[in-house]
């Protein structure tokens, strides 16, 4: 009886793989849309986080969100709000896609392994942390390039930034600040995805209907919870990605910032980040849920699964005919054999 129960799981395994391809695509599109819309706030946040180092210790130029937005516009023009957004989107699309598909895979694994219908909150946190660290490691070089483009006007583009970083220290320069990145984004993604998943499960069991508005609100709430808990590590990460050896390690960076700027120095740019995280997270989850539930994604997933099954049958049939009949054309006894398991013609 135990073996009989396991067989349907094996048979549906290709279907799960197909759905994860949809998750990968939907996650990438959602991340790119959300990041492009909120790019101006992201650039202002990075400028506020890194100005103490880039200005050589001079008085801060960017004092608040509105003042910073106006100053960037006056100094560099409207298009400068999206400076580095090309590198940003090249990073965010695979980053977001990897996050969603890894989180989905981890949840499926946990539920199958423990025989649960849904993961617990601690399990969701572990799945989210795993997704965040995997995505961060894969896309970290592009994150460093994005940071440099946002704060160093002398860099002319993505290729020039990569070549400059390679000249500074090759692979080590591209992965500069990876430690605080994993330390900040791992917990952030863990809290973000776990919060959204928990809020979603609670809301839907209490009569809330799934739709764009509910997805927007749940995504915004999850983003606020996550960024409030993890913002100080994000500030340290940004500063360690800058040119030069400003800090020895994450702990040294935290002590230095607190001693020179106070504890609030760890939260510089948080107002811009809050206004960025709310729409970014809300749009990302809303677009993801919409794409996953769309008829095109469902039909294309079914079509891909059917094509894979037909292709496997054809390949198996061709091998069987070659081994047993020695006739490449597949004619046996005057009859043509089509797919394995089908009637002869």
C-alpha positions as CSV (number, residue, x, y, z in Angstrom):
1,X,0.0,0.0,0.0
2,X,2.8,2.4,0.8
3,X,4.3,1.9,-2.7
4,X,1.0,2.5,-4.4
5,X,0.6,5.9,-2.6
6,X,4.0,7.0,-3.8
7,X,3.4,6.3,-7.5
8,X,1.0,9.3,-8.2
9,X,3.7,11.6,-6.7
10,X,6.2,10.4,-9.3
11,X,3.7,10.7,-12.1
12,X,2.9,14.3,-11.2
13,X,6.6,15.3,-10.9
14,X,6.9,16.6,-14.5
15,X,3.9,18.8,-13.8
16,X,5.6,20.4,-10.8
17,X,8.7,21.1,-12.9
18,X,6.5,22.8,-15.5
19,X,4.9,25.0,-12.9
20,X,8.3,26.0,-11.7
21,X,9.2,27.2,-15.1
22,X,6.1,29.4,-15.0
23,X,7.2,30.6,-11.5
24,X,10.6,31.5,-12.9
25,X,9.2,33.6,-15.7
26,X,6.5,35.2,-13.6
27,X,9.0,36.1,-10.9
28,X,11.4,37.7,-13.3
29,X,8.8,39.8,-15.1
30,X,7.3,40.9,-11.7
31,X,10.7,41.9,-10.4
32,X,11.6,43.9,-13.5
33,X,8.3,45.8,-13.5
34,X,8.4,46.7,-9.8
35,X,12.1,47.8,-9.9
36,X,11.7,50.1,-12.9
37,X,8.7,51.9,-11.4
38,X,10.5,52.5,-8.1
39,X,14.0,53.2,-9.5
40,X,14.0,57.0,-8.6
41,X,13.4,56.2,-4.9
42,X,16.1,53.5,-5.0
43,X,18.7,55.8,-6.4
44,X,18.0,58.5,-3.7
45,X,18.2,55.8,-1.0
46,X,21.6,54.7,-2.2
47,X,22.9,58.3,-2.4
48,X,21.8,58.9,1.2
49,X,23.3,55.7,2.4
50,X,26.7,56.3,0.8
51,X,27.2,60.1,0.9
52,X,29.4,60.1,4.0
53,X,32.1,58.1,2.2
54,X,31.7,59.6,-1.3
55,X,31.9,63.1,0.0
56,X,35.1,62.4,2.0
57,X,33.4,63.1,5.3
58,X,31.9,66.5,4.3
59,X,28.4,67.7,5.3
60,X,25.6,65.5,4.0
61,X,24.2,66.9,0.7
62,X,21.0,64.8,0.9
63,X,19.0,65.6,4.0
64,X,15.6,64.2,3.3
65,X,13.6,62.4,0.6
66,X,12.0,65.4,-1.1
67,X,15.1,67.5,-0.9
68,X,17.2,64.7,-2.3
69,X,14.8,64.1,-5.2
70,X,14.8,67.8,-6.1
71,X,18.6,68.0,-5.8
72,X,19.2,65.0,-8.1
73,X,16.8,66.5,-10.7
74,X,18.6,69.9,-10.6
75,X,22.1,68.5,-10.8
76,X,21.7,65.6,-13.2
77,X,18.3,65.9,-14.9
78,X,15.2,63.8,-15.0
79,X,16.8,60.8,-16.7
80,X,19.4,60.5,-13.9
81,X,16.6,59.0,-11.7
82,X,17.0,55.9,-13.8
83,X,20.8,56.0,-13.9
84,X,22.0,52.4,-13.5
85,X,18.5,51.0,-14.0
86,X,19.7,48.9,-17.0
87,X,22.2,47.0,-14.7
88,X,19.5,47.0,-12.1
89,X,17.0,45.3,-14.2
90,X,19.6,42.8,-15.6
91,X,20.2,41.9,-11.9
92,X,16.7,42.1,-10.6
93,X,15.0,39.9,-13.3
94,X,17.2,36.8,-12.5
95,X,17.3,37.8,-8.8
96,X,13.5,37.9,-8.5
97,X,13.0,34.8,-10.6
98,X,15.5,32.8,-8.6
99,X,13.8,34.0,-5.3
100,X,10.4,32.9,-6.3
101,X,11.3,29.6,-7.9
102,X,13.7,28.6,-5.0
103,X,11.1,29.5,-2.4
104,X,8.4,27.5,-4.3
105,X,10.8,24.5,-4.6
106,X,11.8,24.7,-0.9
107,X,8.1,24.8,0.3
108,X,7.2,21.8,-1.9
109,X,10.2,19.9,-0.6
110,X,9.4,20.7,3.1
111,X,5.7,19.7,2.7
112,X,6.6,16.5,0.9
113,X,9.4,15.6,3.4
114,X,7.3,16.2,6.5
115,X,4.0,15.2,5.0
116,X,2.3,18.5,5.6
117,X,-0.3,20.4,3.5
118,X,1.4,23.7,4.2
119,X,4.7,24.8,5.9
120,X,4.8,26.4,9.3
121,X,6.1,29.9,9.9
122,X,9.6,28.8,10.9
123,X,9.8,26.6,7.8
124,X,8.7,29.5,5.7
125,X,11.5,31.6,7.2
126,X,14.1,28.9,6.4
127,X,12.7,28.6,2.8
128,X,12.8,32.4,2.4
129,X,16.3,32.7,3.7
130,X,17.5,29.9,1.3
131,X,15.8,31.7,-1.6
132,X,17.4,35.0,-0.7
133,X,20.9,33.7,-0.3
134,X,20.8,31.7,-3.5
135,X,19.5,34.7,-5.5
136,X,22.0,37.1,-3.9
137,X,25.0,34.9,-4.6
138,X,24.0,34.5,-8.3
139,X,23.4,38.2,-8.9
140,X,25.8,39.9,-6.5
141,X,28.3,41.2,-9.2
142,X,25.4,43.1,-10.9
143,X,24.4,44.5,-7.6
144,X,27.9,45.9,-7.1
145,X,27.8,47.4,-10.6
146,X,24.5,49.0,-9.9
147,X,25.8,50.6,-6.7
148,X,28.9,52.0,-8.4
149,X,26.8,53.4,-11.3
150,X,24.5,55.2,-8.9
151,X,27.3,57.0,-7.0
152,X,30.2,57.3,-9.5
153,X,29.3,59.6,-12.4
154,X,32.7,58.8,-14.1
155,X,31.5,55.3,-14.9
156,X,29.9,55.3,-18.4
157,X,27.9,52.1,-18.4
158,X,27.6,48.5,-17.4
159,X,30.5,47.3,-19.5
160,X,32.8,50.1,-18.3
161,X,31.8,49.4,-14.7
162,X,32.6,45.7,-15.1
163,X,36.0,46.4,-16.6
164,X,36.8,48.9,-13.8
165,X,35.8,46.4,-11.1
166,X,37.8,43.7,-12.8
167,X,40.8,46.0,-12.8
168,X,40.5,46.6,-9.1
169,X,40.5,43.0,-8.0
170,X,39.0,40.7,-10.6
171,X,36.5,38.2,-9.0
172,X,37.1,39.5,-5.5
173,X,36.1,43.0,-6.5
174,X,32.9,41.7,-8.1
175,X,31.9,39.9,-4.9
176,X,33.0,42.7,-2.6
177,X,30.5,43.0,0.3
178,X,29.0,39.5,-0.3
179,X,29.1,38.8,3.5
180,X,26.9,41.7,4.6
181,X,24.8,41.1,1.4
182,X,23.9,37.6,2.5
183,X,23.5,38.7,6.1
184,X,21.1,41.5,5.1
185,X,19.2,40.0,2.1
186,X,18.9,36.5,3.5
187,X,16.9,37.7,6.6
188,X,15.1,40.3,4.5
189,X,13.8,37.8,1.9
190,X,13.1,35.3,4.7
191,X,10.9,37.7,6.6
192,X,9.4,39.1,3.4
193,X,8.3,35.8,1.8
194,X,7.3,34.3,5.2
195,X,5.3,37.4,6.1
196,X,3.5,37.4,2.7
197,X,2.8,33.7,2.7
198,X,1.5,33.8,6.3
199,X,-0.6,36.9,5.7
200,X,-2.0,35.4,2.5
201,X,-2.8,32.0,4.2
202,X,-4.5,33.8,7.1
203,X,-6.5,36.2,4.8
204,X,-7.8,33.6,2.5
205,X,-8.9,31.3,5.3
206,X,-10.9,34.3,6.7
207,X,-12.9,35.0,3.6
208,X,-10.6,37.5,1.8
209,X,-10.9,37.1,-2.0
210,X,-7.7,36.8,-4.0
211,X,-7.2,39.7,-6.4
212,X,-4.9,42.6,-7.4
213,X,-6.0,44.8,-4.4
214,X,-5.5,42.1,-1.8
215,X,-2.1,41.1,-3.3
216,X,-1.0,44.7,-3.3
217,X,-1.9,45.2,0.4
218,X,-0.4,41.9,1.5
219,X,2.8,42.6,-0.4
220,X,3.1,46.1,1.1
221,X,2.6,44.8,4.6
222,X,5.2,42.1,4.2
223,X,7.7,44.6,2.8
224,X,7.3,47.0,5.7
225,X,7.8,44.2,8.2
226,X,10.9,43.0,6.4
227,X,12.7,46.3,5.7
228,X,12.2,47.6,9.3
229,X,13.9,44.5,10.7
230,X,16.8,44.3,8.2
231,X,17.6,47.9,7.1
232,X,20.8,48.5,9.1
233,X,22.5,45.6,7.4
234,X,21.5,47.0,4.0
235,X,23.3,50.3,4.9
236,X,26.4,48.4,5.8
237,X,26.2,46.4,2.6
238,X,26.0,49.5,0.4
239,X,29.0,51.1,2.1
240,X,31.2,48.0,1.9
241,X,30.5,47.8,-1.9
242,X,32.1,51.3,-2.5
243,X,35.6,51.8,-3.8
244,X,38.4,51.4,-1.4
245,X,38.8,49.5,1.9
246,X,36.4,51.5,4.1
247,X,35.7,48.8,6.7
248,X,37.4,45.6,7.7
249,X,34.2,43.5,8.1
250,X,30.6,43.8,8.9
251,X,31.0,44.2,12.7
252,X,33.7,46.8,12.2
253,X,31.5,48.8,9.8
254,X,28.6,48.7,12.3
255,X,30.8,49.9,15.2
256,X,32.4,52.7,13.0
257,X,29.0,54.0,11.8
258,X,27.5,54.0,15.3
259,X,30.6,55.8,16.8
260,X,30.8,58.5,14.1
261,X,27.2,59.0,13.2
262,X,25.2,57.5,16.0
263,X,22.7,54.6,15.8
264,X,20.5,56.6,13.4
265,X,23.3,56.5,10.9
266,X,22.4,52.8,10.2
267,X,18.9,54.0,9.2
268,X,19.9,56.8,6.8
269,X,17.7,56.7,3.7
270,X,15.1,54.6,5.4
271,X,12.3,57.0,4.5
272,X,13.1,56.7,0.8
273,X,13.5,53.0,1.2
274,X,10.1,52.6,3.0
275,X,8.4,54.5,0.2
276,X,10.3,52.3,-2.3
277,X,9.7,49.0,-0.6
278,X,6.0,49.4,-0.2
279,X,5.1,49.9,-3.9
280,X,8.0,47.6,-5.0
281,X,6.9,44.7,-2.9
282,X,3.2,45.3,-3.6
283,X,3.7,45.5,-7.4
284,X,6.0,42.5,-7.4
285,X,3.7,40.2,-5.6
286,X,0.6,41.5,-7.4
287,X,2.2,41.1,-10.9
288,X,3.5,37.6,-9.9
289,X,0.1,36.4,-8.6
290,X,-1.7,37.9,-11.7
291,X,0.7,36.2,-14.2
292,X,0.6,32.9,-12.3
293,X,-3.2,32.9,-12.4
294,X,-3.5,34.1,-16.0
295,X,-5.0,31.8,-18.6
296,X,-2.0,32.2,-20.9
297,X,0.4,30.9,-18.2
298,X,-1.8,27.9,-17.4
299,X,-2.4,27.0,-21.0
300,X,1.3,27.4,-22.0
301,X,2.3,25.2,-19.0
302,X,-0.1,22.5,-20.1
303,X,1.1,22.7,-23.7
304,X,4.8,22.4,-22.6
305,X,4.0,19.4,-20.5
306,X,2.2,17.7,-23.4
307,X,5.0,18.4,-25.8
308,X,7.5,16.9,-23.3
309,X,5.4,13.8,-22.9
310,X,5.0,13.4,-26.7
311,X,8.7,13.9,-27.3
312,X,9.6,11.3,-24.7
313,X,7.2,8.8,-26.3
314,X,8.6,9.4,-29.8
315,X,12.2,9.0,-28.7
316,X,11.3,5.8,-26.8
317,X,9.4,4.5,-29.8
318,X,12.3,5.2,-32.2
319,X,14.7,3.4,-29.9
320,X,12.4,0.4,-29.6
321,X,12.0,0.1,-33.4
322,X,15.7,0.4,-34.0
323,X,16.5,-2.2,-31.4
324,X,13.8,-4.8,-32.2
325,X,13.1,-4.3,-35.9
326,X,16.3,-2.7,-37.3
327,X,14.0,-0.5,-39.5
328,X,14.6,3.3,-39.1
329,X,11.3,4.0,-40.8
330,X,9.3,2.1,-38.2
331,X,7.4,-0.3,-40.5
332,X,6.8,-3.7,-39.0
333,X,4.9,-6.4,-40.8
334,X,3.5,-3.9,-43.4
335,X,2.2,-1.6,-40.6
336,X,3.6,1.8,-39.5
337,X,4.0,2.2,-35.7
338,X,3.3,5.6,-34.4
339,X,3.9,6.6,-30.7
340,X,4.4,3.9,-28.2
341,X,1.1,2.9,-26.6
342,X,-1.0,4.0,-29.7
343,X,-2.7,1.8,-32.2
344,X,-0.9,0.8,-35.4
345,X,-1.9,2.4,-38.7
